Amino acid sequence: MDGATTSAPATRLTVFPFGISRVRLEQAIREAGFPVLVATDLGEADALLTLRTYYRRRPETLREAETRGIPIYVLKNSSTPQIQQSLAGL
């Protein structure tokens, strides 16, 4: 062997949007080229993205995500740059 290492292919992360426009999330993913899929059901999600206003209200979906151990990422607003910044941190 020549000592070169091979990296594993990037794993696709599945994100469930709660209170965030699915269209805007998909656009942010496409523009940034992130290996992220948008979940249609909380059960298939690796992470949940929501807005601060929804997080403060603590709706059932967020409580369920916490119970399941799904990380919740809270955004200040649903602008494309804000979504991309959050996804980059994932």
N, C-alpha and C positions, 0 to 999 in steps of 0.2 A: 504494500500500500504506500502511496506517496505522501500520506499525512494530511491530505485534504479531507475536510469533513463535509458531509452532505446534510443539509437541513431538511427537516420534515416539511411536507407541504403545509401551508397555513390552514389552520382549522377554521371552519366557518362558525362564527358566533351568531346565535339567534337572539334577537332583541324584541321584546313586546312593548309597543308604544301605548301609554295610557295618558290620554289627554293631549297627545301630540299628533299632529297630522301625519297619517301614514304616507301620504303623497310627498310631503316635505321630508320625512325621514328617508324614504326611498331615494329621493333626489340627492340628499346629502351623502348617502352611501355611494350612489353612482358617481357623483362628482369627485369624491375623495378616493374612490376605488377600494374601499374597505371590504374585507371578506366577511360581510355581515348579511344575514337573512332577517326578514321581518316576520315575526311570529304572528299567527292569527289567533292563537290560543295561549294562555298563560302557561299551560302544562308543557309546551314545547320550548319555552324561553330559557335562555341562559342568564338573561338580565332583563330588567324592566327600566324603561325611560319614562319619566313623568315630569310635569312642571311643578314648581314650588307651590303654587296655589292648590293643586290637587293633593300634594304630599301633606300639606298642613291639615287638610280635611280628613285624612286617614280613611278613605273609602274601603269597602270590603276587598276589592281587588288588590290593593296595596297590603292590607293585613294578610291576605292569603299568600302573596308573594313572600312576605317576611316569614310566615309559617313554613313555607316550602324551602326557605333558605336561598331564595333568588335575590341576587344583589339588586338594589334599587338605586338608580342614578337620577338625581334631581337637577333639572335645568331651570335657569332663571326665566328664559323665554324660549320660544320654539323657532328661533331664527336658524337658518341653515348653518352659519358659522358656529353657533352655540351647540347645535346637534353634532356637527363634525368634531368639535373640540371634545365633547363628551365621549364620542365613539373612539377617538384617538386614545383616550385614557383607558379604554377597555382593552 
